[in-house]
Amino acid sequence: MKLPFDGFNLKARARDGLLSLQELRGGLYGGRLDTSASLDARPALAQLSVQNRLTGVPAERLLESQGEEVVVKGLLNLDGDLRTQGNSQKAWVDNLNGKVGFIVDNGVLVDANLEQQLCRAIATLNRKQLSSEPRSKDTPFRELKGNLTLRNGVASNPDLKASIPGLTVNGNGDVDLRVLGMDYRVGIVIEGDKGAMPDPACQVNERYVGIEWPLRCRGPLELGAKACRFDNDALGKVAARLAGEKLSEKIEEKLGDKVSPDLKDALKGLFKR
């Protein structure tokens, strides 16, 4: 791993098979890195622990420095407390445990237009064809954040959240570092009932308020948000719910004041199941 530190401080000591990195601090791509670590080579399986803090570091610069595909851009803030054991890199990944919290500010999901995917899903339910090209191939966001709990090389992320102009995104899933794969279920909620969508076929109205549009993101980690596709099974449930609401509205309109409010409520509940 090669990183261009700027004005860094380093304190370390080694004795009888125990290496302690007491402090590593410095500037990194205009942000800050603070790290401490220890490596105990005395047991049969070496013990490694690392505490990391990144503040305002461009995520794309970090990915580029490691020869990785740039799937996200933005200023990364990260706190990590990790531990592992083993005598090889594979063993260290397989035995990795700990916690990581992250926030990426003012960023972009590269080559992944979530707005266009949402538009396509709404157009499908509206039984209309898209008539325009995507406005952008990327998805800008104000904030992307989450907390990871790592157990034996698998990171669980129950609270992924993204704030995208006009949209709120919530997700949960796992990242398997052993095979560099991911599996997430993501819900997109349109903010308000008059959101500006990129095509006439997917214009929204009050029927879509509070609807969580389901995405499934599954595949190699290097794909990032490009691995996300609308979950057809879950989308079918959304369609059924919307159809039930529309039918219950028509029934209420036909019945008028001829039946009791309790019966109307019962009919609404039946069609919203």
N, C-alpha and C positions, 0 to 999 in steps of 0.2 A: 504494500500500500504506500503510494507516494503522495504526500500532501505538502503544499507550499506554505509552511508556517511563517508568520511574520512576528518578529519580536517575542519569541516564546521563552518561557521559563521551564526548566526541567530539574526535578529532584528525584533521585533514585538511589537505592542501596541494594546490595546483594550479599547474602551471607549463608553459607551452609545449605545451598540448594533453594533458598527462598529469595526471590527477586521482588522488590517492592518499588513500584512507580508511585511515589508519594504525590507528585504533582507534575502535570504537563499542561501548561496554559499558553495560549498564543492566538494571534489573529489568523483567520482562515477565510480567504475569498471575501474579505470585507466584514466577516462576522467573527465569532469567538468560539474557541474550543477549550473546554476544561475537562481533564481526564485524570483519573487515578486508577491503579490496577495492581494486582499481585499475582505472582506465579509461584506456586509451591511444587517443586519437582521432587520432594522427598518421598511422598507416598508412591505406591506402585502405579497409581493413576495420577498424573499431574493435575493440580487444582488451579483453576484460573478464575479470577473475578475482575470485573471491569465496571467502573462508574463513569458515565459519559454525560456531558452537557454541551449541546450546540446551541448557539444563539445567533440568529440572523444570518445563517449560512445559506447561500443559494444552492438549492437542491440539485439543479442541473449541473453545476460545477462539480459537485461531489460525484455525481453519476459519471460524468465525462472523465474525471480523473481516474476512475476505476475501469474505464473501457466499457461501461454499461450503456444500454439504450436509455435515452432521456425520455421518460414517460410522464414526468411532472416537473414543472418549473415553479419557483417561488422561494420565499425566505423561510428556511427551516429552523424551528426551535424544537429541541429534543432533550429529554431527560431519560437516561437508561441506567438500570442496575442489573447486571447480568453475571451469571456464574456458570461454569461448566467444568468437566473433567475429561481426561483421556490423554492419549499419547500420539494423536494424529489430528489433522484438520477435520477429517470426517467425524471422528469421535467427539470433537469439540462441538460440532454442529448438532450431532445426534443427542448430546447431553445438555444442550443449552437451555437454561432456565432463567427466569427473572421477569422484570417489567420494563416497559418502554412507553413513554407518553410523547406525543408529537403534535405540533401545530405548524401548518404551512400557510403563510400569509400572502395574499395578493399574487396568486399563482395561476397556472394553466395546466389542464390535463391535455397532453399533447396527442394529436391525431385521434381524438375521441370526442365527437360532437354529441353530447348527451341530449341537448335541446332538439337536434334533428331526429334522434331516435325516438324521443318522446312525441315529437310531431308525427312521425310515421305511425306510432301506435294509436294516437288519437284519430288520425285520418282513417286507419283501418276500422276503428269502431264507428266512425262517422260514415263509412262506406264511400269514401272519396279518395281520389288520386292526388298525390302531390304534384304541383305544377311549377315548382321553382327549385333552383339549386341551393344547397346548403350555404348559409351566410359565412360560415367559417368551418375549418376542419378541426379546430380545437375547442375546448371548453374553459373559459376563464372562470375563476372563483375568487371570492373574497377571503375565504378561510376553509381549510381542510384539516380536520383534527381527529384524534382517536387515542385509545390506550390499548396496548398489547400486553397480554400475559403469556409468557413462553413456558411451555412444558415439553421437555425432551425434543426440542427442535421444531415444535409446532406453536405458532403464535396465534392466539385467539383474540379477536378484535370485536367486542360486542357493541361498540358505541361509535362507529365511524360516522362522521357528520361533515357535510360540505355545504357552504353557503354560496350559491350561484345566483347571479342576478335573475330575479323572477322565480327562482326555484329553491326548495329546501330538499336536501338529500340525506337520508339516514340509511345506515347499513350495518350488517354484522357478518362475520365470517372468519375464516382461518387462512393463515399463510404457512405453508409447509416448507421450511427452510431446507429440509433434507432433500427435497426434489425440486425446490424453487418453483412451487406451484401455489395457486390460490383458489379459493372458492368462497364467494360472497353473495349474499342476497341483499339487494339495495332497493329502497323505495324512494320515488321522486314525487314530491308534492308541489303543485303549482300554487304560488302565492297570489291570493286574490282570485277574482272570477273574471278579470278582463285582461289577463296576461297577453302581451304581444308575442304571438307565435310567428315562426318564419314562413308560414304558408297558409293560404285561405282554407285549405282542407283540414287544418287542425286548430282553427280558432276555438278558444275556450269560452265557457259561460258558467253560470252558477251551478250547473249540474256537476261540474268537475271540482268544486270546492271540497277540500278535505280528502279527495281520492288519492290513494298512494299507488303510483304506477310502478309495477314490479320489474326490476332488472335482475339478471343472474350474471355474475362476473366469475368465470371459471376458466382456468388455463395457466400457461406459463406466466410467472411473475413479471417477466420482461415485457409482456404485452400491456401491462397497466390497465387503464380504462378501456383500451381497445378490445379487451376480452369480454366486455359487457354487451349483453343482448337482452331484449325484452323476454321475460319468462312467459311463454305462451299459455301454460296451464294457469298461472296466476292471473294473466291478462283476461282469460276466459271468465274467471270469477268476477273481475271488475265489470266486464260486459254484462254478465248476468245481473249484477247488482244494479247497474244503470238501467237495464231493461225493466227490472222489477219496480224501480222507483217511478219510471215513466208510466208503467201500467197502473200502478196504484194511484197516480195522479189522475189518469183518465177515469178510473172507477169512481174516485171521489167526485170528479166533475159530473159524472152521469147521475150519481146518487143524490147529490146536493144535500138538502136537509131532510131527506126521506128516512134516514136511518140515524141511530144514536151515534155520538162521538166515540163511544167504546167500540162499536162494531167497525167504524172507520179505522181506528187505531189498530184493531186486530187484523184487518185486511192489509194495512200498510206493512205491518210486521211480517205477515205471511210472504209478501212479495219481495221483501228486502233480505230474506234469508239466503 
